[in-house]
Amino acid sequence: MPENTDTLKREVLTLEQAMRMGISDDEILLMLMKCRFQGSPDSDGVWRNQDATSRLYLTKEGWFQVTKADIPQQETKDNTNQQETKDDADQQETEDDTNQQETKDDANQQETEDDTNQQVTKDNANQQVTKSDIYQQVALEVSINHHILNLASRTFTEVDGYQGYAVCNDCMKFKKREQQRIFSVVSVNKKKNNTIFFSTQADEFERAKVSNLNKLITAIGDQYATCFKIIPAFHACLSTEFVNKKKVTKYKEQRILEQLGTTSINIMIDSKSKQQAVFAASFATAWRQTEGLANIPIDIIDYSATRTGLNIQVLNDLNDDQYQVSTPTRIIQHLIYANFVKWEKLKPKPKPKQKQTQAQGKEQTQKQMQEQPQERKTDNKLFLARKKTLLQDSRMRTMLSQLLIKQDIMNGNMCFPTEEEVHTAAQFRYYATFDGSYYRLTVTPSGQLNCVEVTEKTIGQDDKLKQIIKLLKKPAKRRRAQFTKIIESDSGQLYGIEETALRTIPNIEEIERVVALANVNKRIRRQSLVKVANQLDDSDLKVKQILLSKIDQVNIESLSIGHFQTILKSVPALNWRPKLMQNFNQNFYDETHAWLYSPIKRKAYDSWWNGIYGIGFLMLNGEHYYYVGLNQLIDQRLSRSVSLRKIVAIGSDQPEKDISQVMPKLARLMDSGYVRDGQYTVVPFPFKYIKEVAELNHHGAPIKAVTKKDAGDNSLE
């Protein structure tokens, strides 16, 4: 607040007046949420938001961790001037937002992520670095845009100083230091602290994004019901499911083996590098021990050898000057070996036993900065963790898929997909932009690939292509273009795919109720376990006897659900898959109103997960959207949300009819397990080929399937 408040005047506005002054209903709703969660009753019982903070950060005292790392230590004089300003957004690291971003390996498939570059404030630019135990607090920043509620993970790091952010009423509020810890919105060593989207475990459920979204919506409706004509709520709608969940990993392994056939594989290394030689030898050994791959010859060669066929080049990093480019006769997939070995954890340096003075501390800091950093150690051998063979490792399946896709592109013939997939793909033309160039991909029913590359300078007089490029081009004042991908049908109808901030969520109200009743800390009685177990039928007498035997061994009358689950885990036969164990769980709930094991993943509860599994289509406010969810049941948690993508029939007089006819075909092109390993792809798989073409072009590879359009050429063929 300004020091002189005499000139400030208070005026009561109607909603219409506020919106005419530029105060949106989104901002008003967020103000109500901040008042509800940042505020508390005063001594007179009036709800007030003292020390209101401009941003709403949800957190709890338990959402912290202790990190041992190099951290910036701010001087007190710098912190005395710390103030919360609107520019804070440029000083913080945006972490795992509910949006997701395309990555290099599966660009076109990963969901868009609100990923802001990490920046350092001017005050932090000259900070000294020390090794210390520090506290980090994780919070969720709440924002509302066009009636879409969004949560983004934020990392707060403890700092010295007399003011900053502090945990207050389950929020991070900007306050002066008293007895509490003070934090700044900054990560340590660029390490992200992501918040999972959903969890079936009670201890994780409370901090997951879905449960906090539900808490926001429920609390605002309860406290400020008189402020709304319609209480804020999640939008429920019916969807048409095109693809049910199913496993596709085995299908991908089969396709890899079919396409590799008996063609030999060459591992290209720098023969002068001992590390690469050790890695390549261990890789070749694992290859020969993998069923299906053992029949395919594998050889280790120097990168300078010009051997035709399929090659895997081992690199130190992406900037390795030994990088080799693919040719139509020599297909090369690159592998950074450091990502496939086991690194030893560095042991932290011992802390000084005596408390240091400020001068001693600075001297110690300077000494540490002069010391050489500890080097991580590795034996340079291939590390597959718990996987026994190469094809069991998703990274290896993805790498081999990339190799086979490159082979298709370099040869100008689509062989890796099935005949049915190729036939469906041939019914459309595909448009996308990468690195300032625009690409148009076509596929014939026989699988022949053709990709036309144009720039705005070489577009010529082709009006159709001009229209498409205009739709794909990012306007000056927008973060991204309206459409990220465009598809053209045989009839010439264009369909645009648009990223949105909308997400699907499960039936959180019902799931939250069940999770609470299955809380591992909930107490149950041994007598109830005995009673329910004895009432089970004898359809699986052996399992029933084992269950009764384990219950008889319990020598306490009251125990937690978690304790009983641990007892059952000691016997493999007492898992929750057998029908008798499922009946035991259901009967125990009927008797005691407590679940021994959360049943929400059973088929009977499939309706709660609408929009989370499979591929589906829906309408919202007259607009058409589709989602691409999971293809198999979640284990315990869902790290990321499922996006809704808008599909638009561009210029159509009958968009609903056109889109409803084309969506089943597009769903078949997304029901493919080889682009995203063992998962659906969120856009039709031919866009993966365009992405690979763009990357090969970037490295100057001579691609048989690519035609570069000249300025005077008006033909797209």
Sequence and secondary structure as in RCSB ss.txt:
>XXXX:A:sequence
MPENTDTLKREVLTLEQAMRMGISDDEILLMLMKCRFQGSPDSDGVWRNQDATSRLYLTKEGWFQVTKADIPQQE
TKDNTNQQETKDDADQQETEDDTNQQETKDDANQQETEDDTNQQVTKDNANQQVTKSDIYQQVALEVSINHHILN
LASRTFTEVDGYQGYAVCNDCMKFKKREQQRIFSVVSVNKKKNNTIFFSTQADEFERAKVSNLNKLITAIGDQYA
TCFKIIPAFHACLSTEFVNKKKVTKYKEQRILEQLGTTSINIMIDSKSKQQAVFAASFATAWRQTEGLANIPIDI
IDYSATRTGLNIQVLNDLNDDQYQVSTPTRIIQHLIYANFVKWEKLKPKPKPKQKQTQAQGKEQTQKQMQEQPQE
RKTDNKLFLARKKTLLQDSRMRTMLSQLLIKQDIMNGNMCFPTEEEVHTAAQFRYYATFDGSYYRLTVTPSGQLN
CVEVTEKTIGQDDKLKQIIKLLKKPAKRRRAQFTKIIESDSGQLYGIEETALRTIPNIEEIERVVALANVNKRIR
RQSLVKVANQLDDSDLKVKQILLSKIDQVNIESLSIGHFQTILKSVPALNWRPKLMQNFNQNFYDETHAWLYSPI
KRKAYDSWWNGIYGIGFLMLNGEHYYYVGLNQLIDQRLSRSVSLRKIVAIGSDQPEKDISQVMPKLARLMDSGYV
RDGQYTVVPFPFKYIKEVAELNHHGAPIKAVTKKDAGDNSLE
>XXXX:A:secstr
  S  TT       HHHHHHTT  HHHHHHHHHHHHHH EE TTS EE TT  SSEEE  TT EEEEEEEEEE  
HHHHTT    GGGGGGS   SBSS    STTTTTS           GGGTT EEEEEEEEEEEEEEEEEETTEEE
EEEEEEEE  SSEEEEEETTEEEEEE SSS  EEE  STT      SEESSHHHHTTSHHHHHHHHHHHHHHHSG
GG SS        EEEEE     HHHHHHHHHHHHTT  EEEEE TT HHHHHHHHHHHHHHHTSTTTTTS EEE
EETT    EEEEEEESSTT TT    BTTEEEEEEEGGGGEEE         SS   HHHHHHHHHHHHHS    
  EEEEE  TT SSGGGSHHHHHHHHHHHHHHHHHHTB  SS HHHHHHHTTEEEEEEETTEEEEEEE TT BEE
EEEE GGG TT HHHHHHHHHHS  TTSSS S SEEEEETT  EEEEEEEEEEE   HHHHHHHHHHT TT EEE
HHHHHHHHHTS STTHHHHHHHHHHHHT   SEEEHHHHHHHHHTSGGGSS SHHHHHHHHHHHHHHS  SS  T
TSGGGGGGGTTTBSEEEEEETTEEEEEE BSS  SSEE S EEEEEEEEET SSHHHHHHHHHHHHHHHH  STT
TTTS  SS THHHHHHHHHHHHHTT   TTEEE  TT     
